[in-house]
């Protein structure tokens, strides 16, 4: 299974009976799997199934899942607000003798706002079960599109990470070949520095060679370069591995950063320092991109 991003989006709209619905899934990166579902009242059974499917199909990410559900038409029935109607009848009787008032009629009372109220007719259990089954099937479609979206983002992310790993390998090779790491170069540089300080005074070649070897030992980055090479190989293996590898890549980015910092601190030459700073820049970019890997 290729690299999968934690960033994704999918939406699926449709009709089931008199109902219009829309599933919407979106996610961003997260330390673990954080599911936030928002479904309308009465959809508890659907929510449980959707949550289980998300937990089974995703490993990491902050995921928002929303279902909107609306019934076509304002209502499918009407009801009388008996309490309000009785109150209006009693009030009409109280003022029945007033000459300036017209006699109340039943059609007039029924026309008062709130006396007759539209209501939805409750669906039977079979219809509700059929609707919920269709909504769950629609969720499966949305989830498939959502996972495809994350996979597409992951493919682009893998290309970026692969390029950054290639750059790290190239810079490590440049550091390996840097002439300033050689004892002879260190000896010549040390001799020039001492000549600048003491003029043409006679220098003990044996002592100069010993000092050069000591400086070379302190500045040796052989171990750091070896570990960088091992980390490069491990990173490529993770990019080709199955399953969620984001946490392991994140740990590897920290290891890249540690070796690069040590290389910079040991550097005794401008060129090697430049290579180390370039390494640090690409490692920082690698670490940033890895945060989006599932």
KOLBAKE-405656 format. One record per residue (C-alpha): residue in one letter; x, y, z. Coordinates in steps of 0.5 Angstrom, whole numbers. Each point is the difference from the previous one (the first is absolute). Layout:
KOLBAKE-405656
['A', [X, Y, Z]]
...
This chain:
KOLBAKE-405656
['X', [0, 0, 0]]
['X', [3, 7, -2]]
['X', [1, 6, 4]]
['X', [-7, 3, 3]]
['X', [-1, 7, 2]]
['X', [-4, 2, 6]]
['X', [-3, 6, -4]]
['X', [-6, -2, -4]]
['X', [-7, 2, -2]]
['X', [-6, -4, -3]]
['X', [-8, 2, -1]]
['X', [-5, -4, -2]]
['X', [-7, 2, -2]]
['X', [-7, -4, -1]]
['X', [-7, -1, 1]]
['X', [-3, -6, 4]]
['X', [-8, 0, -1]]
['X', [-2, 7, 2]]
['X', [6, 1, 4]]
['X', [6, 4, -3]]
['X', [7, -1, 3]]
['X', [7, 2, 0]]
['X', [6, -3, 3]]
['X', [7, 4, 1]]
['X', [6, -2, 2]]
['X', [6, 4, 1]]
['X', [7, -1, 4]]
['X', [6, 3, 2]]
['X', [7, -3, 3]]
['X', [-1, -2, 8]]
['X', [5, -4, 5]]
['X', [-5, -5, 0]]
['X', [-7, -2, -3]]
['X', [-5, 5, 2]]
['X', [-7, -1, -2]]
['X', [-6, 6, 0]]
['X', [-6, -2, -3]]
['X', [-6, 4, 0]]
['X', [-7, -3, -2]]
['X', [-7, 2, 1]]
['X', [-4, -3, 5]]
['X', [-3, -7, -1]]
['X', [6, -2, -3]]
['X', [4, -3, 5]]
['X', [0, -7, -3]]
['X', [3, 3, -6]]
['X', [5, 4, 4]]
['X', [2, -7, 3]]
['X', [1, -3, -6]]
['X', [4, 6, -4]]
['X', [5, 1, 6]]
['X', [1, -8, 0]]
['X', [2, 1, -7]]
['X', [4, 6, 1]]
['X', [4, -4, 5]]
['X', [1, -6, -4]]
['X', [2, 4, -6]]
['X', [5, 6, 3]]
['X', [6, 0, 4]]
['X', [1, 7, 2]]
['X', [-3, 7, -2]]
['X', [-5, 5, 3]]
['X', [-6, -2, -4]]
['X', [-7, 4, 0]]
['X', [-6, -4, -3]]
['X', [-6, 3, -1]]
['X', [-7, -2, -2]]
['X', [-6, 5, -2]]
['X', [-7, -3, -1]]
['X', [-6, 4, -2]]
['X', [-7, -3, -2]]
['X', [-3, 3, -7]]
['X', [-6, 4, 1]]
['X', [-2, 4, 6]]
['X', [-4, -6, 4]]
['X', [-5, -6, -2]]
['X', [-5, 1, 5]]
['X', [-4, 5, 5]]
['X', [-2, 1, 7]]
['X', [-4, 4, 4]]
['X', [3, 4, 6]]
['X', [-6, -2, 4]]
['X', [2, 4, 6]]
['X', [0, 7, -4]]
['X', [-6, -2, -3]]
['X', [-4, -1, 6]]
['X', [3, 7, 3]]
['X', [-2, 4, -6]]
['X', [-7, -3, 0]]
['X', [-1, 2, 8]]
['X', [3, 7, -2]]
['X', [-5, 0, -6]]
['X', [-6, -2, 5]]
['X', [2, 6, 5]]
['X', [-1, 5, -5]]
['X', [-6, -3, -4]]
['X', [-5, 6, 2]]
['X', [5, 6, -2]]
['X', [-4, 3, -6]]
['X', [6, 3, -3]]
['X', [3, -7, -1]]
['X', [-1, -5, -5]]
['X', [-3, -7, 2]]
['X', [6, -5, 0]]
['X', [0, -6, -5]]
['X', [3, -7, 0]]
['X', [4, 2, -6]]
['X', [2, 6, 3]]
['X', [3, -3, 6]]
['X', [4, -5, -4]]
['X', [3, 5, -4]]
['X', [3, 3, 6]]
['X', [8, -1, -1]]
['X', [2, -6, 4]]
['X', [-7, -4, 1]]
['X', [1, -4, -6]]
['X', [8, -2, 0]]
['X', [3, -4, -6]]
['X', [4, -7, 3]]
['X', [4, -5, -3]]
['X', [-3, -7, 0]]
['X', [4, -5, 3]]
['X', [3, -5, -4]]
['X', [-1, -7, 2]]
['X', [6, -5, 2]]
['X', [1, -3, -7]]
['X', [0, 7, -3]]
['X', [5, 2, 5]]
['X', [5, -6, -1]]
['X', [0, 1, -7]]
['X', [2, 7, 0]]
['X', [5, -1, 5]]
['X', [3, -6, -4]]
['X', [0, 4, -6]]
['X', [4, 6, 4]]
['X', [5, -5, 2]]
['X', [1, -2, -7]]
['X', [1, 7, -2]]
['X', [5, 1, 6]]
['X', [4, -6, -3]]
['X', [0, 4, -7]]
['X', [2, 6, 4]]
['X', [6, -4, 4]]
['X', [3, -3, -6]]
['X', [0, 7, -4]]
['X', [3, 3, 7]]
['X', [6, -6, 0]]
['X', [1, 1, -7]]
['X', [1, 8, 1]]
['X', [5, -2, 6]]
['X', [4, -5, -5]]
['X', [0, 6, -5]]
['X', [3, 5, 4]]
['X', [5, -6, 3]]
['X', [2, -1, -7]]
['X', [2, 7, -1]]
['X', [3, 0, 7]]
['X', [4, -6, -1]]
['X', [3, 3, -6]]
['X', [2, 6, 4]]
['X', [3, -4, 5]]
['X', [4, -4, -5]]
['X', [3, 6, -3]]
['X', [2, 3, 7]]
['X', [3, -7, 2]]
['X', [4, 0, -7]]
['X', [3, 7, 2]]
['X', [2, -2, 7]]
['X', [4, -6, -3]]
['X', [3, 5, -5]]
['X', [2, 5, 5]]
['X', [3, -6, 5]]
['X', [4, -2, -6]]
['X', [3, 7, -1]]
['X', [2, 0, 7]]
['X', [3, -7, -1]]
['X', [4, 3, -6]]
['X', [2, 7, 4]]
['X', [8, 0, -1]]
['X', [0, 4, 7]]
['X', [-2, -6, 4]]
['X', [7, -3, -2]]
['X', [6, 0, 5]]
['X', [4, 3, -6]]
['X', [-4, 6, -1]]
['X', [-1, 1, 8]]
['X', [8, 0, 1]]
['X', [0, 5, -6]]
['X', [-5, 5, 3]]
['X', [3, -1, 7]]
['X', [7, 2, -3]]
['X', [-3, 6, -3]]
['X', [-3, 3, 6]]
['X', [6, -1, 4]]
['X', [4, 3, -5]]
['X', [-5, 6, 0]]
['X', [1, 0, 8]]
['X', [8, -1, 0]]
['X', [2, 2, -6]]
['X', [6, -4, -3]]
['X', [2, -3, 6]]
['X', [2, -7, -1]]
['X', [-5, -5, 2]]
['X', [1, -7, 2]]
['X', [-3, -5, -5]]
['X', [-1, -5, 4]]
['X', [-4, 4, 5]]
['X', [-4, 3, -5]]
['X', [-2, -7, -3]]
['X', [-2, -2, 7]]
['X', [-4, 6, 1]]
['X', [-3, -1, -7]]
['X', [-2, -7, 2]]
['X', [-3, 2, 6]]
['X', [-5, 5, -3]]
['X', [-1, -5, -6]]
['X', [-3, -5, 6]]
['X', [-4, 5, 3]]
['X', [-3, 3, -6]]
['X', [-1, -7, -3]]
['X', [-7, -1, -3]]
['X', [0, -7, -2]]
['X', [-5, -3, 5]]
['X', [-5, 6, -2]]
['X', [1, -2, -7]]
['X', [-1, -7, 1]]
['X', [-6, 1, 4]]
['X', [-3, 5, -5]]
['X', [1, -5, -6]]
['X', [-4, -6, 5]]
['X', [-5, 5, 1]]
['X', [-1, 2, -7]]
['X', [-1, -8, -2]]
['X', [-5, -1, 6]]
['X', [-4, 6, -3]]
['X', [0, -3, -7]]
['X', [-3, -6, 3]]
['X', [-5, 3, 4]]
['X', [-3, 4, -6]]
['X', [0, -7, -3]]
['X', [-3, -3, 6]]
['X', [-8, -2, 1]]
['X', [-4, 3, 6]]
['X', [1, 6, 3]]
['X', [7, 2, 1]]
['X', [-1, 8, 2]]
['X', [2, -1, 7]]
['X', [7, -4, -2]]
['X', [1, 5, -5]]
['X', [-1, 6, 5]]
['X', [5, -4, 4]]
['X', [5, -1, -6]]
['X', [0, 8, -1]]
['X', [2, 1, 7]]
['X', [6, -5, -1]]
['X', [2, 4, -6]]
['X', [0, 7, 3]]
['X', [4, -3, 6]]
['X', [5, -2, -5]]
['X', [0, 6, -4]]
['X', [1, 4, 7]]
['X', [6, -4, 2]]
['X', [3, 1, -7]]
['X', [-1, 7, 0]]
['X', [3, 1, 7]]
['X', [6, -4, -2]]
['X', [2, 3, -6]]
['X', [7, 4, -1]]
['X', [-1, 2, -7]]
['X', [-5, 5, -3]]
['X', [-2, -4, -6]]
['X', [-2, -6, 5]]
['X', [-4, 5, 4]]
['X', [-3, 2, -6]]
['X', [-2, -7, -2]]
['X', [-2, -1, 7]]
['X', [-5, 6, 0]]
['X', [-3, -2, -7]]
['X', [-1, -7, 4]]
['X', [-4, 3, 6]]
['X', [-4, 4, -5]]
['X', [-2, -6, -4]]
['X', [-1, -4, 6]]
['X', [-5, 5, 3]]
['X', [-4, 0, -6]]
['X', [0, -8, 0]]
['X', [-3, 1, 7]]
['X', [-5, 5, -1]]
['X', [-3, -5, -6]]
['X', [1, -6, 4]]
['X', [-6, 3, 5]]
['X', [-5, -1, -5]]
['X', [2, -8, -1]]
['X', [-5, -5, 3]]
